[in-house]
Amino acid sequence: MSQTNNIVFTALKIISWIIFAGLCIEAGGLIVNFIFSIYKPELVKNLYQKLDLSALYKDSRWAFFRVYSFILTIAILKVHLFYIVIRLMHKMDLEKPFSTFVARQITLLSYYTISIGLVSYIAKQSPHSGLITDNLNQFWEDSQAFILMGAVIYIIATIFKKGLELQAENDLTV
């Protein structure tokens, strides 16, 4: 592998770690917001992203838990998605990339990406009891992009699996 590819791959590892850390902070902040919005709703306006759904909580607890479960599910799925990316990047051998581990991880990436897209799309389409959703759109505005990206990653995973089969077949014939 060339020196340029090594530098690019190392830079991508660092960027993946930064994104993973940011997503962990976001998910943690949302969990703290959720807990505070139930027990101390007056403090929510001072917390992470000022996601104050206390009016929704007073209006309908069921709607509040539904909306927050969508938000938390999406945040946790994104964290897990980047955990898989990091694990893949650290264990993948670029000299011999076709392995069952890599194929399995790429398939998992596609499943998690499609899941994020589908949960986001369902959350965007579900009614929120008259709640003004401008501050909630940030959590599910890119649902279609995640679904499309998941489909593309799934196609890549399928090609990768076929490459793995061809490599195994080639190793047996030599």
C-alpha positions as CSV (number, residue, x, y, z in Angstrom):
1,M,0.0,0.0,0.0
2,S,1.3,3.4,-0.9
3,Q,2.3,6.1,1.6
4,T,-0.5,8.3,0.5
5,N,-3.1,5.6,1.1
6,N,-1.6,5.0,4.6
7,I,-1.9,8.7,5.4
8,V,-5.5,8.9,4.1
9,F,-6.5,5.8,6.0
10,T,-5.0,7.1,9.2
11,A,-6.8,10.4,8.7
12,L,-10.0,8.6,8.2
13,K,-9.4,6.6,11.5
14,I,-8.9,9.9,13.3
15,I,-12.0,11.5,11.8
16,S,-14.1,8.4,12.7
17,W,-12.9,8.6,16.3
18,I,-13.8,12.3,16.4
19,I,-17.3,11.6,15.0
20,F,-17.8,8.7,17.4
21,A,-16.8,10.8,20.4
22,G,-19.2,13.6,19.2
23,L,-22.1,11.1,18.8
24,C,-21.4,9.6,22.2
25,I,-21.6,13.1,23.7
26,E,-24.8,13.8,21.9
27,A,-26.4,10.5,23.0
28,G,-25.3,11.0,26.5
29,G,-26.6,14.6,26.5
30,L,-29.9,13.4,25.2
31,I,-30.2,10.7,27.9
32,V,-29.4,13.3,30.6
33,N,-32.1,15.6,29.0
34,F,-34.6,12.8,29.1
35,I,-34.0,12.1,32.8
36,F,-34.1,15.8,33.7
37,S,-37.2,16.4,31.7
38,I,-39.0,13.8,33.7
39,Y,-37.7,14.7,37.2
40,K,-36.6,18.4,37.0
41,P,-38.3,19.9,33.9
42,E,-37.4,23.4,34.9
43,L,-33.7,22.7,34.3
44,V,-34.1,21.4,30.7
45,K,-33.8,24.9,29.2
46,N,-30.2,25.0,30.5
47,L,-29.2,21.5,29.3
48,Y,-27.9,20.1,26.0
49,Q,-29.5,21.5,22.9
50,K,-32.2,23.0,25.1
51,L,-34.5,20.3,24.0
52,D,-37.4,21.2,26.1
53,L,-40.4,18.9,25.6
54,S,-41.9,19.6,29.0
55,A,-45.1,21.0,27.3
56,L,-45.5,17.8,25.5
57,Y,-44.9,15.9,28.7
58,K,-47.6,17.8,30.5
59,D,-50.0,17.4,27.5
60,S,-49.4,13.7,26.8
61,R,-46.9,11.5,28.5
62,W,-47.4,8.8,25.8
63,A,-46.5,11.3,23.0
64,F,-43.5,12.5,25.1
65,F,-42.1,9.0,25.6
66,R,-42.8,8.2,21.9
67,V,-40.9,11.2,20.6
68,Y,-38.0,10.8,23.0
69,S,-37.7,7.1,22.3
70,F,-37.4,8.0,18.6
71,I,-34.7,10.6,19.4
72,L,-32.8,8.3,21.7
73,T,-33.0,5.3,19.3
74,I,-31.6,7.3,16.5
75,A,-28.8,8.7,18.6
76,I,-27.8,5.3,20.0
77,L,-28.0,3.6,16.5
78,K,-25.6,6.3,15.2
79,V,-23.2,5.7,18.0
80,H,-23.3,2.0,17.3
81,L,-22.8,2.6,13.6
82,F,-19.6,4.5,14.2
83,Y,-18.4,1.9,16.7
84,I,-18.7,-0.7,13.9
85,V,-16.8,1.7,11.5
86,I,-14.0,2.1,14.1
87,R,-13.8,-1.6,14.8
88,L,-13.7,-2.3,11.0
89,M,-11.0,0.2,10.4
90,H,-8.8,-1.1,13.2
91,K,-9.1,-4.8,12.3
92,M,-9.1,-4.6,8.5
93,D,-5.9,-5.6,6.8
94,L,-5.5,-3.3,3.7
95,E,-3.1,-5.7,2.1
96,K,-5.7,-8.5,2.1
97,P,-9.1,-6.8,2.7
98,F,-11.3,-9.7,1.6
99,S,-12.1,-11.5,4.9
100,T,-15.2,-12.8,6.5
101,F,-14.8,-10.2,9.3
102,V,-14.8,-7.3,6.9
103,A,-17.7,-8.7,4.9
104,R,-19.7,-9.2,8.1
105,Q,-18.9,-5.7,9.3
106,I,-19.9,-4.0,6.0
107,T,-23.2,-5.9,6.1
108,L,-23.8,-4.7,9.7
109,L,-23.0,-1.2,8.6
110,S,-25.7,-1.5,5.9
111,Y,-28.2,-2.8,8.4
112,Y,-27.6,-0.1,11.0
113,T,-27.6,2.6,8.3
114,I,-31.0,1.4,6.9
115,S,-32.3,1.1,10.5
116,I,-31.4,4.7,11.2
117,G,-33.1,5.8,8.0
118,L,-36.3,3.8,8.7
119,V,-36.6,4.9,12.3
120,S,-36.0,8.5,11.3
121,Y,-38.6,8.3,8.5
122,I,-41.2,6.7,10.9
123,A,-40.5,9.4,13.5
124,K,-40.8,12.2,10.8
125,Q,-44.1,10.8,9.6
126,S,-45.7,10.1,13.0
127,P,-47.9,12.8,14.5
128,H,-46.5,14.6,17.6
129,S,-49.7,15.9,19.3
130,G,-49.6,19.4,17.8
131,L,-46.0,19.9,19.0
132,I,-44.0,22.4,17.1
133,T,-41.3,20.1,15.6
134,D,-38.8,22.7,14.3
135,N,-36.4,21.8,17.0
136,L,-37.0,18.0,16.5
137,N,-36.4,18.1,12.7
138,Q,-32.6,17.9,13.3
139,F,-33.0,14.4,14.5
140,W,-34.8,12.9,11.5
141,E,-34.4,15.3,8.6
142,D,-32.0,13.1,6.8
143,S,-33.9,9.9,6.9
144,Q,-34.0,9.3,3.1
145,A,-30.3,9.9,2.8
146,F,-29.6,7.2,5.4
147,I,-31.9,4.8,3.6
148,L,-30.2,5.4,0.3
149,M,-26.8,5.2,1.9
150,G,-27.7,1.9,3.6
151,A,-28.9,0.5,0.3
152,V,-25.6,1.5,-1.4
153,I,-23.6,0.0,1.5
154,Y,-25.6,-3.2,1.2
155,I,-24.8,-3.5,-2.5
156,I,-21.1,-3.0,-1.6
157,A,-21.4,-5.7,1.1
158,T,-22.9,-8.1,-1.4
159,I,-20.1,-7.4,-3.9
160,F,-17.6,-7.8,-1.1
161,K,-19.1,-11.2,-0.2
162,K,-18.9,-12.3,-3.8
163,G,-15.3,-11.2,-3.9
164,L,-14.6,-13.2,-0.8
165,E,-16.2,-16.3,-2.5
166,L,-14.1,-15.8,-5.6
167,Q,-10.9,-15.4,-3.5
168,A,-11.7,-18.6,-1.6
169,E,-12.4,-20.4,-4.9
170,N,-9.2,-19.0,-6.4
171,D,-7.2,-20.2,-3.4
172,L,-8.6,-23.7,-3.7
173,T,-7.7,-24.0,-7.4
174,V,-4.1,-22.9,-7.0
